[in-house]
Amino acid sequence: MSIIGIGIDIVEINRIKKVYNCFKNKFAERILSKLEFKKYLFLKNKIKFLTKIFSLKEACSKALGTGIRKKISFKNIEIYNNKLGKPKIRFLKNVLIFSKNMKVRKKYVSISYEKKYFCALVILEN
């Protein structure tokens, strides 16, 4: 196996807070998959959740080498947690097709945050 993509992203939490305060659920609907949105509706700390998801999806799009664009959308990259709480990535629709063409076999995710910033790293292997 070899690394075929690495992506990193850092987001200022206040930046997401400002966007959320302007657009509320419209922002969430734009970046979250259906499953993520269902989870989001019941969360107390929506800003932290949106910041984490945004950063992970940006890092993932960079690892894919595409960034977010027409066929590679936030909604088609899904973030979930395994039984131990480790973040994982699931590709949906067009992103799934694209990742199969790239022969992505494994996805590695690492996240970190502090008071003001959230950072995500994604590594893709074939």
C-alpha positions in Angstrom: 0.0 0.0 0.0 1.1 3.6 -0.6 -0.2 7.0 0.4 -2.2 8.6 -2.5 -3.3 11.7 -0.6 -2.7 13.8 2.4 -5.0 16.7 3.5 -4.8 19.0 6.5 -7.1 21.8 7.6 -7.3 24.3 10.5 -10.4 26.3 11.3 -10.9 29.1 13.7 -13.9 28.2 15.8 -15.2 31.8 15.9 -15.2 31.8 12.0 -17.7 28.9 12.0 -19.6 30.6 14.9 -20.1 33.8 12.8 -21.3 31.9 9.8 -23.7 29.8 12.0 -25.1 33.0 13.6 -25.9 34.4 10.2 -27.3 31.3 8.6 -28.2 28.8 11.4 -29.5 25.5 10.1 -29.0 26.5 6.4 -25.3 26.4 7.0 -25.6 23.0 8.7 -27.8 21.7 5.8 -25.2 22.8 3.3 -22.3 20.9 4.9 -23.8 17.9 6.7 -25.0 14.6 5.2 -28.5 13.5 6.1 -27.2 11.2 8.9 -24.9 14.0 10.3 -27.8 16.5 10.2 -30.0 14.2 12.3 -27.3 13.9 14.9 -26.6 17.7 14.8 -30.3 18.5 15.6 -29.9 17.0 19.1 -26.5 18.4 20.0 -26.0 21.1 22.6 -22.7 22.3 21.2 -23.6 22.8 17.6 -20.7 25.1 16.8 -18.0 22.6 18.0 -19.7 19.9 15.9 -19.9 22.0 12.8 -16.3 23.1 13.2 -15.1 19.6 13.5 -17.1 18.3 10.5 -16.1 21.3 8.3 -12.4 20.9 9.1 -12.5 17.1 8.5 -14.3 17.4 5.2 -12.0 20.2 4.0 -8.9 18.0 4.9 -10.5 15.0 3.2 -11.2 17.0 0.0 -7.6 18.1 0.0 -6.4 14.5 0.4 -8.6 13.6 -2.6 -6.8 16.4 -4.5 -10.0 18.1 -5.5 -11.1 20.5 -2.9 -14.8 21.1 -2.6 -16.4 21.7 -6.0 -19.4 20.6 -8.1 -19.3 16.9 -7.8 -17.2 16.7 -4.6 -19.6 18.2 -2.1 -19.5 18.5 1.7 -22.7 16.4 1.8 -21.1 13.4 0.1 -18.3 13.1 2.7 -19.7 11.7 5.9 -18.0 11.8 9.3 -19.0 9.2 12.0 -17.3 7.7 15.0 -16.4 4.0 15.7 -17.4 2.3 19.0 -14.4 3.9 20.8 -15.2 7.4 19.5 -12.5 7.6 16.8 -13.6 9.7 13.8 -14.0 7.8 10.6 -14.9 8.9 7.0 -17.5 7.4 4.7 -17.7 8.5 1.0 -21.1 8.8 -0.6 -22.4 9.2 -4.2 -20.0 11.1 -6.4 -17.2 11.1 -3.9 -17.5 7.3 -3.5 -17.2 6.9 -7.3 -14.2 9.3 -7.4 -12.5 7.5 -4.5 -13.0 4.1 -6.2 -11.3 5.5 -9.3 -8.4 6.6 -7.2 -8.4 3.1 -5.6 -8.7 4.5 -2.1 -8.6 1.4 0.2 -7.8 3.0 3.6 -8.6 6.3 5.3 -6.8 7.6 8.3 -8.1 10.5 10.3 -6.6 12.6 13.1 -8.2 15.6 14.8 -7.1 18.1 17.4 -8.6 21.2 18.9 -7.9 23.9 21.3 -9.9 26.9 22.6 -9.8 28.8 19.4 -8.9 26.3 16.6 -9.8 22.9 15.3 -7.3 20.9 13.1 -7.9 17.8 11.0 -5.6 15.5 9.1 -6.7 12.9 6.5 -4.4 10.3 4.8 -5.6 8.1 2.0 -3.9 4.9 1.0 -4.5 2.6 -2.0 
